[in-house]
């Protein structure tokens, strides 16, 4: 199996965990896996790197790294051309147009020729029986399409997000006759299977491509059993000060300001939050440098126990969770938004406060959890009410309720999500034993 993913360890982006788990699971079930991805420098220079994740890659997997240029994010002025230095705005517009020539995707289009050539070399060296490509970026699908058209290799499109759909607003991002829409249609037409992370996104695509609905499957993210924090019962917190915690990337869509205001309100309204702390682990924004506005929002509430703890490696994440009495699930608004973080939170059995719009797809996952405290709307008042409820539960929930919470979460183990699809592919792909 050839697995194509722009973000693979040591990349620290949210989608890397799905990529790592998918490649590892195919290998564990007997496939010879080759991963085609970007070179390490890409992640060290632009997105931040998590070196602990590389240690989690199955040793049987061959990782082929190819160059990736990201000139629009180049901050080293010594690498700028004279033309760019003289007029950065004009250069940026020109660069964006150039990116779209080989493939309609800003920043990633030029990578198409690099990964297509690499995939062709890989197939000639060791015949590929199946390609699985994960997006975004959507250019990752192009090697799969090339091997299919040139050699008849079947492929799977694995969407961590969506291409034509804005998962936050529900709007369509590209017109039906756009290059992006035409590209997606021909990719969907030829794909063996198409995977989505939740039912709402899959349903949207089934309506768009009704003739191919039978190929579409929901493959939820789930949690990785070897990486989750301790799930043993910790018992009620009693009278000690509580620690609330968030782990993950704080994107600009996350209601960070509303949370901080709600936290301050809850502390002023309930004695159960006396001395309580709210610790935020992860990246503030998408890149290695924390966003100044987000950091300022957190720092304004330092006296109220809110703190930014910085990023934490996936392999050391249990240390962060061991501090928590309550987990904070902060997400941007969107009917199609789930987040992989929700599954990791479920594994702990700890109380969860959902600081996100009630219509988010994450609510579908959490509904029925005995220690789930959703907000009624994303306002400081509603957030404060949910925080106070969760604080009371952290102090009083008995062993029976906590056991039910852990049992609820156990069904979302990632291998349980992946195995049915991998087994089906093994049975259908020529030359691969089921």
Secondary structure, 3 states (H helix, E strand, C coil): CEEECCCCCCECCCCHHHHHHHHHHHHHCCCCCEEEEECHHHHHHHHCECHHHHCCCCCCCEEEEECCCCHHHCCCHHHCCHHHHHCHHHHHHHHHHHHHHHCCCCCCCCHHHHHHHHHHHHHHHCCCCEEEEEECCHHHHHHHHHHHHHHCCEEEEEECCCCCECCCCCCECCCCCCHHHHHHHHHHHHCCEEEECCHHHHHHHHHHCHHHHHHEEECCCCECCCCCCCCCCCCCCCCCCCEEEEECCECCCCCHHHHHHHHHHHHHHCHHHCCCEEEEECCECCCCCCCHHHHHHHHCCHHHCEEEEECCCHHHHHHHHCCCCEEEEECCCCCCCCCCHHHHHHHHCCEEEEECCCCCHHHHHHCCCCCEEECCCCCHHHHHHHHHHHHHHHHHCCHHHHHHHHHHHHCCEHHHHHHHHHHHHHHHCCCCCC
